[in-house]
Amino acid sequence: MVTADDRTIRAADDEHPDLFWALRGGGGNFGVVTEFEFRLHPVGPIVQLGMFCWGLGQGHEALRLAREVVAALPERMGAQIAALNAPPASFVPQEYQFAPVLGLIVVGFGAESDHARIVDAIRTAQPPLFDLVTAMPYTALQQILDQSAPPGIFAYEKAVYLPGLSDAVIDVSMQRLPAKASPQSVVPISPLTGAFTRVPEDATAFGGPRDAVLAFNVTALAPNQELLNADRAWAREFWEALRPHALNSGSYVNFMTEFDDDRVRATFGGKHAQLAAVKATYDPDNIFHHNPNIRPRAATA
């Protein structure tokens, strides 16, 4: 990493461990990272995809089903919930293309038979308008949303951590979802469970709980400024309606467009003071401040 005073240093468990801790969550506050060393985990190469979509008229039932499915998923599966407009894809019947829908994606990384049981249970419990169930390379899975945010698109987002998809949150969602103006705006809801929860709270500077939670993101995406203005207001109103049900005003920092100091502090919680002390060591003049900024402050006794 290159620091503000033009040093090139290595951060690891045995070199600058304070910085190594801070970088894993504190991001670009401390310098410019020029090289990473990764620990890899075997995945695939083929995984099982199940994508199910329901109309907004089925919204309450679909979200309650998604809540049940996510809570019961076995270790080798993952899920994503999203409100979006159906793409003009070959698996989408023409009458539903571009229509607003609620989607549930379930990906299997283990036995195909295990994934098939979940697929059958979903189809039986709440038959979708349409679905896509297929095997695909893991690398292709990582690209399925690429076309939703092409270069040059206007964007704005706000997010919260929720303890769960409660009936009250479902009610708020179904009240707010029809109000968006841009067909490209989307609401991705990411369950943070499994291995995520097994990392000790103080192991890294990650801002947010290590308990099983939902990262609920309201994303305004628009091809022009007029639509962005409309959906930026929609995103803010949606966020305000979710706020009483959230853990606090913080969120996953990559889902922040406006880096309000109070929200950054809420996100990092008790780790903020330690991050500010690390910042004072490596960037005392706050050169790296175009980010969810952690202002330098010396540690106190």
C-alpha positions in Angstrom: 0.0 0.0 0.0 1.2 3.5 -0.8 0.6 5.9 2.1 -0.1 9.7 2.1 3.6 10.4 2.9 4.7 8.3 -0.2 5.8 5.2 1.7 5.2 1.8 0.2 4.4 -0.7 3.0 2.9 -4.1 3.5 0.0 -4.7 5.8 -0.5 -8.2 7.2 -0.9 -10.0 10.5 2.9 -9.7 11.1 3.5 -6.3 9.5 1.5 -3.1 10.4 -1.2 -5.3 12.0 -3.1 -2.2 13.0 -3.4 -1.1 9.4 -4.2 -4.6 8.3 -7.1 -4.7 10.7 -8.3 -1.2 9.5 -8.1 -1.9 5.8 -10.6 -4.8 6.1 -13.6 -2.5 6.4 -12.2 1.0 6.6 -11.4 0.8 2.8 -9.6 3.7 1.1 -9.2 5.9 4.2 -5.6 4.9 4.7 -3.8 4.9 1.4 -3.8 3.3 -2.1 -3.6 -0.4 -2.2 -1.6 -1.6 -5.1 -1.5 -5.4 -4.5 -3.6 -8.0 -2.7 -2.9 -11.5 -1.5 -6.0 -13.6 -1.5 -6.9 -16.9 0.2 -9.1 -18.7 -2.3 -11.9 -21.2 -1.6 -13.0 -23.8 -4.2 -16.3 -23.1 -5.8 -18.0 -24.8 -8.8 -16.9 -24.5 -11.5 -20.6 -25.3 -12.1 -23.3 -24.0 -9.7 -27.1 -24.3 -9.7 -29.2 -21.2 -10.3 -32.9 -20.8 -9.4 -34.5 -17.4 -10.2 -38.2 -17.0 -9.4 -40.3 -13.9 -10.0 -43.8 -12.8 -8.8 -45.9 -9.8 -9.7 -46.4 -7.0 -7.2 -49.9 -8.2 -6.6 -48.4 -11.3 -5.0 -45.8 -9.2 -3.2 -46.7 -9.9 0.5 -46.9 -13.6 -0.1 -43.7 -13.7 -2.2 -41.7 -11.8 0.4 -43.0 -13.9 3.3 -42.0 -17.0 1.3 -38.6 -15.6 0.6 -38.2 -15.0 4.3 -39.0 -18.6 5.0 -36.7 -19.9 2.3 -33.7 -17.8 3.3 -34.1 -18.8 7.0 -34.1 -22.5 6.1 -31.3 -22.6 3.4 -28.6 -25.2 4.0 -24.9 -24.3 4.3 -24.1 -24.8 0.7 -26.7 -22.4 -0.7 -27.1 -18.7 -0.9 -29.9 -16.3 -1.7 -30.8 -12.8 -2.9 -34.1 -11.0 -2.8 -34.8 -8.2 -5.2 -37.6 -5.9 -6.5 -36.9 -5.0 -10.1 -38.4 -4.8 -13.6 -38.3 -8.0 -15.5 -35.6 -8.0 -18.2 -36.4 -8.6 -21.9 -34.7 -12.0 -21.6 -35.7 -15.2 -23.4 -36.9 -16.9 -20.2 -39.3 -14.1 -19.4 -42.7 -14.4 -21.2 -43.3 -11.4 -23.4 -46.3 -10.1 -21.4 -44.1 -9.8 -18.3 -41.0 -8.2 -19.9 -40.3 -4.8 -18.2 -43.1 -5.4 -15.7 -42.3 -4.7 -12.0 -41.7 -8.0 -10.1 -40.3 -9.4 -6.9 -37.5 -11.9 -7.4 -35.8 -14.5 -5.3 -32.5 -16.0 -6.4 -31.3 -19.3 -4.8 -27.9 -20.6 -5.8 -26.7 -24.0 -4.9 -23.0 -24.7 -4.5 -23.4 -28.4 -3.5 -25.4 -31.3 -4.7 -27.8 -30.7 -7.6 -30.5 -32.8 -5.8 -30.4 -30.5 -2.7 -31.0 -27.5 -4.9 -33.8 -29.3 -6.8 -35.7 -29.9 -3.5 -35.6 -26.2 -2.7 -36.8 -25.3 -6.2 -39.7 -27.7 -6.0 -40.7 -26.3 -2.6 -40.7 -22.8 -3.8 -42.8 -23.6 -6.9 -45.3 -25.5 -4.8 -45.6 -22.9 -2.0 -46.1 -19.9 -4.3 -46.1 -20.6 -8.1 -44.1 -17.8 -9.8 -45.1 -15.9 -12.9 -42.0 -17.3 -14.4 -38.6 -18.8 -13.3 -35.3 -19.8 -14.6 -33.6 -22.9 -13.2 -30.3 -24.0 -14.7 -26.8 -25.0 -14.1 -24.1 -22.4 -15.0 -20.5 -21.6 -14.5 -19.8 -19.7 -11.3 -18.1 -17.0 -13.4 -21.3 -16.6 -15.4 -23.3 -16.2 -12.2 -21.1 -13.2 -11.3 -22.1 -11.5 -14.5 -25.9 -11.9 -14.5 -26.5 -8.4 -13.2 -23.9 -6.6 -15.3 -26.4 -5.2 -17.8 -28.5 -3.6 -15.1 -26.1 -0.7 -14.6 -24.4 0.1 -17.9 -21.6 2.7 -18.1 -22.9 6.3 -17.9 -26.1 5.5 -16.0 -27.2 7.9 -13.2 -27.3 6.4 -9.8 -28.1 7.0 -6.1 -28.6 4.6 -3.2 -29.4 4.4 0.5 -29.4 1.3 2.6 -29.9 0.0 6.1 -29.2 -3.1 8.1 -32.4 -4.9 9.2 -32.6 -7.7 11.8 -35.0 -9.5 9.5 -37.8 -9.2 6.9 -40.6 -8.6 9.3 -44.2 -8.2 8.3 -43.8 -4.4 9.0 -40.9 -4.2 6.6 -42.8 -6.1 4.0 -45.7 -3.7 4.4 -43.4 -0.7 4.0 -41.9 -2.3 0.9 -45.2 -3.0 -0.8 -46.3 0.5 -0.1 -43.2 2.1 -1.6 -42.2 -0.2 -4.4 -44.9 0.9 -6.9 -43.8 4.6 -6.5 -40.5 4.4 -8.4 -40.3 6.3 -11.7 -37.3 4.6 -13.5 -37.7 1.0 -14.7 -34.0 0.4 -14.0 -34.3 1.3 -10.3 -33.9 -1.8 -8.1 -34.2 -2.9 -4.5 -31.7 -5.7 -3.7 -32.0 -7.3 -0.3 -28.9 -9.4 0.7 -29.1 -11.9 3.5 -25.9 -11.9 5.4 -25.7 -15.3 7.1 -23.6 -18.4 7.3 -19.8 -17.9 7.2 -20.3 -14.2 7.4 -21.6 -14.6 11.0 -18.7 -16.8 12.1 -16.0 -14.1 11.8 -15.4 -12.6 15.2 -16.8 -9.1 15.7 -13.4 -7.6 16.4 -11.4 -9.5 13.8 -11.7 -6.8 11.2 -12.9 -3.2 10.9 -16.0 -4.2 9.0 -18.7 -1.7 9.7 -21.9 -3.5 10.8 -23.0 -6.5 12.8 -21.7 -10.0 12.4 -25.1 -11.4 13.4 -27.4 -12.7 10.7 -29.0 -9.6 9.2 -30.3 -8.2 5.9 -28.5 -5.5 3.9 -31.6 -3.7 2.5 -30.5 -1.4 -0.4 -32.7 1.0 -2.3 -31.0 1.9 -5.6 -32.1 4.6 -8.0 -30.8 3.9 -11.5 -31.9 6.1 -14.4 -30.8 6.9 -18.0 -31.3 10.7 -17.4 -31.2 13.4 -14.7 -35.0 13.8 -14.6 -35.7 10.2 -13.7 -32.8 10.2 -11.3 -34.2 13.2 -9.5 -37.6 11.5 -9.1 -36.1 8.2 -7.9 -33.6 9.8 -5.6 -36.5 11.3 -3.7 -38.2 7.9 -3.8 -35.1 6.2 -2.4 -34.9 8.8 0.4 -38.5 8.4 1.3 -38.2 4.6 1.2 -35.2 4.8 3.5 -36.9 7.0 6.0 -39.9 4.6 6.1 -37.4 1.7 6.8 -35.4 3.5 9.3 -37.6 2.8 12.4 -37.2 -1.0 11.7 -33.4 -0.8 11.2 -30.6 -1.5 13.6 -29.4 2.1 13.3 -28.8 4.7 10.6 -25.6 3.0 9.3 -25.3 0.6 6.4 -22.8 -1.3 4.4 -20.5 1.5 3.3 -20.4 0.5 -0.4 -24.1 1.3 -0.4 -23.6 4.9 0.7 -23.8 7.7 -1.9 -23.8 10.5 0.7 -21.1 10.0 3.3 -22.8 11.7 6.2 -20.6 11.8 9.3 -23.2 10.5 11.6 -24.1 7.6 9.4 -20.4 6.7 9.0 -20.0 6.7 12.8 -23.2 4.6 13.2 -21.9 2.1 10.7 -18.6 1.5 12.5 -20.0 1.9 16.0 -17.5 1.1 18.7 -14.7 0.5 16.1 -14.8 4.1 14.9 -12.4 5.4 17.6 -9.9 2.7 16.8 -10.1 3.5 13.1 -9.7 7.2 13.8 -6.5 6.4 15.7 -5.1 4.3 12.8 -6.0 7.1 10.4 -4.0 9.6 12.6 -1.0 7.3 12.2 -1.1 6.7 8.4 -3.0 9.7 7.1 -2.9 12.5 9.7 -3.9 15.2 7.2 -6.8 13.3 5.9 -5.5 13.3 2.3 -7.7 10.3 1.5 -11.1 11.8 2.3 -13.2 11.2 -0.8 -14.9 8.1 0.8 -17.0 7.2 3.9 -14.5 9.3 5.7 -12.9 8.5 9.0 -11.3 11.7 10.4 -7.9 11.3 12.0 -7.9 11.5 15.8 -5.2 10.3 18.1 -6.0 7.5 20.6 -6.9 8.6 24.1 -5.7 6.8 27.2 
